[in-house]
Amino acid sequence: MANRQLSQQEIDAVFQKTQGRETDRAGSKRAILFDFRRPDRIAKSQLRAIHQLHDNFVRNLVSSLSAYLRSYLIINLVSVEQLSYSEFLECLPSPTCIASLGLKPYDGNAVLELNSSLIFPILEILLGGDGKLQFSAQREITEIEQVLLDGLLRLILRDLHEAWTFVTPIDFTIENIETEPQFLQILAPTEAVVAVAIEIRIGDSIGMMNIAMPSIIIKMMRQKFDQQWTLRKSASTDQEQARVLNLIRSSDLPSEVLLSGPQVLLRDLMNLEEGDVLSFQFPTSRPLDLVLNGQTKYVGEMVNAGRRTAFRVTERVREQVS
């Protein structure tokens, strides 16, 4: 067969038909743009675990801050998501109070940010006021105000440390405080972080507290996350069992001693008069039942304890396994 060279028109016609078939093909997949500068993401299961961890942190923080400020607060966990560090900084207001946190024993830094809409009402309360500002304060905090906020920040980091202890002990320490987010360049702009957004309400003031932790450090803890959350689902620890036992030790439990006898018709019971004898048809040596909360748990006998009547346990009733 002789070689035949296609003309340009024939080549164009082949491409047009091929493109038409690919467009009309049902269920065909389209290409999606991928940014290779965007870092790898952590697993969704680990992200859910971090969400639950900070949910516990928020519950503890409500009690701690309410007692510290002697004021009623409402704190809600808004979101836990993965962003690049530059995207996280772009979401922060300016000016604000943003701190660089050490994460010993891990190498790296986290970020803790408190909006100005929270800082100045809190300072007002710490100085003896009611936290209701008559003006909107949008300025940088002074060095004296930073000293006043030191106790508040340490309280927040203490509860954050306790929340993370369930997975791994992390010593959160304040290394630096800035007022402009762009000045705190502790991570590369493209480095991935897990951003936690928390809403805090103090009276009429509402603001956000934002926390960012490097994703690379959280990835290093993946095995610890899997171990701890699996243990939590499978069985409670001895310490947790002891804590629950101490909570229920002081509970009231209704108890009664019963002597089971034969059934009696209601009309015979209503016709009983003084002096009548009701026979139980059981010997006096038969043990009595001790009923706790409606269930028979022990058998024993009645004895005298000084001027009172007592019940002496002689045997524990074994539970029948069905």
KOLNU-178734 format. One line per field, with one value per residue (C-alpha): residue in one letter; x, y, z. Coordinates in nm, 2 decimals. Layout:
// residues N
res [A:...]
east [X:...]
north [Y:...]
up [Z:...]
This chain:
// residues 322
res [M:A:N:R:Q:L:S:Q:Q:E:I:D:A:V:F:Q:K:T:Q:G:R:E:T:D:R:A:G:S:K:R:A:I:L:F:D:F:R:R:P:D:R:I:A:K:S:Q:L:R:A:I:H:Q:L:H:D:N:F:V:R:N:L:V:S:S:L:S:A:Y:L:R:S:Y:L:I:I:N:L:V:S:V:E:Q:L:S:Y:S:E:F:L:E:C:L:P:S:P:T:C:I:A:S:L:G:L:K:P:Y:D:G:N:A:V:L:E:L:N:S:S:L:I:F:P:I:L:E:I:L:L:G:G:D:G:K:L:Q:F:S:A:Q:R:E:I:T:E:I:E:Q:V:L:L:D:G:L:L:R:L:I:L:R:D:L:H:E:A:W:T:F:V:T:P:I:D:F:T:I:E:N:I:E:T:E:P:Q:F:L:Q:I:L:A:P:T:E:A:V:V:A:V:A:I:E:I:R:I:G:D:S:I:G:M:M:N:I:A:M:P:S:I:I:I:K:M:M:R:Q:K:F:D:Q:Q:W:T:L:R:K:S:A:S:T:D:Q:E:Q:A:R:V:L:N:L:I:R:S:S:D:L:P:S:E:V:L:L:S:G:P:Q:V:L:L:R:D:L:M:N:L:E:E:G:D:V:L:S:F:Q:F:P:T:S:R:P:L:D:L:V:L:N:G:Q:T:K:Y:V:G:E:M:V:N:A:G:R:R:T:A:F:R:V:T:E:R:V:R:E:Q:V:S]
east [0.00:0.14:0.21:-0.04:0.02:-0.28:-0.36:-0.39:-0.77:-0.80:-0.59:-0.81:-1.13:-0.99:-0.92:-1.27:-1.44:-1.23:-1.30:-1.67:-1.68:-1.49:-1.74:-2.04:-1.91:-2.13:-1.94:-1.62:-1.39:-1.26:-0.92:-0.89:-0.63:-0.39:-0.16:0.17:0.26:-0.03:0.11:-0.03:-0.34:-0.39:-0.64:-1.01:-1.02:-0.74:-0.91:-1.23:-1.02:-0.87:-1.22:-1.33:-1.01:-1.07:-1.44:-1.32:-1.08:-1.37:-1.58:-1.30:-1.22:-1.57:-1.53:-1.18:-1.24:-1.57:-1.40:-1.10:-1.29:-1.59:-1.82:-2.06:-1.91:-2.03:-1.77:-1.83:-1.61:-1.68:-1.45:-1.14:-1.00:-0.67:-0.52:-0.18:-0.02:-0.06:-0.44:-0.46:-0.29:-0.52:-0.82:-0.70:-0.80:-0.55:-0.45:-0.49:-0.31:-0.12:0.13:0.39:0.38:0.65:0.55:0.81:0.92:0.84:1.03:0.81:0.57:0.20:-0.01:-0.27:-0.47:-0.73:-0.94:-0.92:-1.30:-1.22:-0.90:-1.03:-1.35:-1.13:-0.89:-1.18:-1.30:-0.95:-0.92:-1.25:-1.50:-1.80:-1.66:-1.91:-1.71:-1.87:-1.65:-1.50:-1.13:-0.93:-0.57:-0.26:-0.22:0.05:0.33:0.14:-0.17:0.04:0.15:-0.21:-0.30:-0.02:-0.24:-0.52:-0.30:-0.13:-0.48:-0.58:-0.25:-0.30:-0.64:-0.50:-0.21:-0.47:-0.67:-0.37:-0.24:-0.50:-0.30:0.05:0.19:0.28:0.42:0.27:0.49:0.46:0.77:0.66:0.36:0.28:0.00:0.02:-0.04:0.20:0.49:0.47:0.64:0.73:0.62:0.66:0.36:0.28:0.32:0.00:-0.16:-0.47:-0.67:-0.91:-1.17:-1.34:-1.61:-1.62:-1.90:-1.85:-2.16:-2.24:-1.89:-1.82:-1.49:-1.28:-0.99:-0.79:-0.53:-0.30:-0.08:0.16:0.02:0.36:0.37:0.01:0.11:0.39:0.13:-0.09:-0.01:-0.07:-0.41:-0.51:-0.39:-0.56:-0.90:-0.91:-0.85:-1.12:-1.38:-1.29:-1.27:-1.23:-0.91:-0.87:-0.84:-1.17:-1.35:-1.22:-1.34:-1.69:-1.70:-1.61:-1.90:-2.16:-2.04:-2.26:-2.57:-2.88:-3.00:-3.34:-3.32:-3.58:-3.58:-3.86:-4.01:-4.17:-4.49:-4.79:-5.04:-5.35:-5.68:-5.78:-6.11:-5.94:-5.69:-5.97:-6.15:-5.85:-5.92:-5.72:-5.61:-5.62:-5.31:-5.17:-4.96:-4.66:-4.60:-4.22:-3.99:-3.86:-3.51:-3.56:-3.33:-3.47:-3.41:-3.24:-3.37:-3.16:-3.33:-3.59:-3.35:-3.26:-2.89:-2.83:-2.99:-2.95:-3.13:-3.27:-3.06:-3.05:-2.80:-2.83:-3.18:-3.22:-3.30:-3.04:-3.00:-2.69:-2.59:-2.51:-2.49:-2.47:-2.72:-2.54:-2.67:-2.80:-2.65:-2.90]
north [0.00:0.34:0.60:0.88:1.22:1.39:1.74:2.02:2.03:1.66:1.69:1.98:1.77:1.48:1.71:1.87:1.53:1.41:1.72:1.69:1.33:1.41:1.69:1.48:1.18:1.11:1.12:1.26:1.42:1.76:1.88:2.07:2.33:2.24:2.48:2.30:2.58:2.48:2.24:1.89:1.87:1.67:1.38:1.47:1.23:1.42:1.75:1.62:1.52:1.87:2.01:1.80:1.88:2.26:2.21:2.08:2.37:2.62:2.46:2.49:2.84:2.96:2.87:3.00:3.34:3.39:3.34:3.55:3.85:3.80:3.85:3.64:3.52:3.32:3.14:2.94:2.74:2.87:2.67:2.46:2.47:2.45:2.76:2.89:3.12:3.42:3.35:3.33:3.66:3.83:3.73:3.91:4.27:4.55:4.67:4.37:4.17:3.88:3.66:3.41:3.09:2.84:2.48:2.29:2.01:2.06:2.30:2.57:2.84:2.88:3.21:3.34:3.65:3.85:4.12:4.47:4.45:4.21:4.35:4.69:4.57:4.31:4.59:4.79:4.50:4.44:4.80:4.79:4.89:4.71:4.65:4.87:5.12:5.44:5.45:5.21:5.17:5.09:5.16:4.97:4.84:5.00:4.83:4.89:4.73:4.43:4.38:4.38:4.12:3.89:3.71:3.67:3.52:3.28:3.16:3.09:2.90:2.70:2.57:2.52:2.31:2.10:2.04:1.92:1.70:1.44:1.39:1.51:1.75:2.09:2.37:2.69:3.00:3.36:3.46:3.78:4.01:4.23:4.47:4.43:4.08:4.14:4.20:3.85:3.66:3.34:3.10:3.10:3.25:2.92:2.70:2.53:2.60:2.47:2.78:2.77:3.05:3.11:3.37:3.54:3.76:3.99:4.19:4.38:4.33:4.05:3.95:3.66:3.47:3.30:3.02:2.89:2.58:2.46:2.15:1.99:1.96:1.82:1.57:1.45:1.38:1.17:0.84:0.99:1.12:0.77:0.60:0.84:0.87:0.49:0.43:0.69:0.51:0.16:0.20:0.46:0.48:0.38:0.75:0.83:0.54:0.66:1.01:0.88:0.66:0.96:1.16:0.89:0.79:1.06:0.96:0.85:0.50:0.38:0.05:-0.17:-0.52:-0.74:-1.07:-1.22:-1.41:-1.57:-1.38:-1.25:-1.16:-0.79:-0.87:-1.08:-0.80:-0.55:-0.77:-0.80:-0.68:-0.63:-0.96:-1.15:-1.36:-1.36:-1.67:-1.64:-2.01:-1.96:-2.06:-1.77:-1.87:-1.79:-1.50:-1.17:-0.98:-0.64:-0.45:-0.16:0.07:-0.19:-0.48:-0.76:-0.74:-0.91:-1.16:-1.15:-1.13:-0.88:-0.81:-0.57:-0.29:-0.12:0.04:0.00:-0.28:-0.35:-0.58:-0.80:-0.92:-1.29:-1.34:-1.14:-1.23:-1.34:-1.18:-1.42:-1.40:-1.46]
up [0.00:-0.10:0.17:0.17:0.33:0.49:0.40:0.66:0.61:0.68:0.99:1.12:1.04:1.25:1.55:1.53:1.53:1.83:2.03:1.96:2.08:2.40:2.48:2.43:2.61:2.92:3.25:3.10:3.36:3.32:3.43:3.75:3.81:4.09:4.27:4.35:4.59:4.82:5.09:5.16:5.38:5.70:5.71:5.77:6.07:6.23:6.16:6.33:6.63:6.65:6.63:6.93:7.12:7.09:7.17:7.51:7.53:7.48:7.75:8.00:7.89:7.97:8.33:8.36:8.20:8.38:8.72:8.62:8.49:8.73:8.43:8.22:7.90:7.60:7.40:7.08:6.86:6.51:6.27:6.23:5.89:5.69:5.53:5.42:5.67:5.44:5.41:5.79:5.83:5.57:5.78:6.09:6.16:6.20:6.46:6.69:6.96:6.81:6.99:6.88:7.08:7.15:7.12:7.33:7.29:6.92:6.69:6.55:6.65:6.67:6.67:6.91:6.82:7.01:6.83:6.96:7.01:7.29:7.43:7.54:7.71:7.90:8.00:8.12:8.34:8.47:8.58:8.77:8.50:8.37:8.02:7.84:7.64:7.52:7.21:6.96:7.04:6.72:6.82:6.91:7.27:7.48:7.67:8.00:7.86:7.74:8.10:8.22:7.95:8.06:8.32:8.07:7.80:8.05:8.16:7.80:7.73:8.05:7.93:7.58:7.73:7.93:7.62:7.42:7.70:7.60:7.28:7.37:7.63:7.47:7.67:7.51:7.59:7.47:7.28:7.11:7.09:6.79:6.70:6.32:6.17:5.88:6.13:6.27:5.99:6.19:5.91:5.53:5.35:5.18:5.48:5.59:5.93:6.11:6.19:6.49:6.51:6.84:6.91:7.25:7.38:7.69:7.76:7.44:7.29:7.04:6.90:6.78:6.91:6.64:6.68:6.41:6.44:6.17:5.99:5.97:6.36:6.37:6.10:6.33:6.60:6.37:6.54:6.88:6.76:6.64:6.96:7.20:7.02:6.97:7.34:7.43:7.21:7.32:7.70:7.97:8.16:8.53:8.62:8.44:8.62:8.95:8.88:8.79:9.10:9.33:9.17:9.24:9.59:9.75:9.56:9.74:9.67:9.79:9.98:10.16:10.32:10.20:10.32:10.02:10.10:9.93:9.72:9.90:9.73:9.76:9.93:10.20:10.25:10.30:10.54:10.78:11.13:11.44:11.59:11.26:11.17:10.82:10.75:10.52:10.52:10.55:10.84:11.05:10.96:10.59:10.48:10.38:10.06:10.05:9.75:9.61:9.37:9.28:9.23:9.48:9.55:9.89:10.13:10.51:10.84:11.09:11.40:11.69:11.69:12.03:12.03:11.66:11.42:11.15:10.85:10.83:10.49:10.47:10.09:9.77:9.49:9.18:8.86:8.61:8.27:8.00]
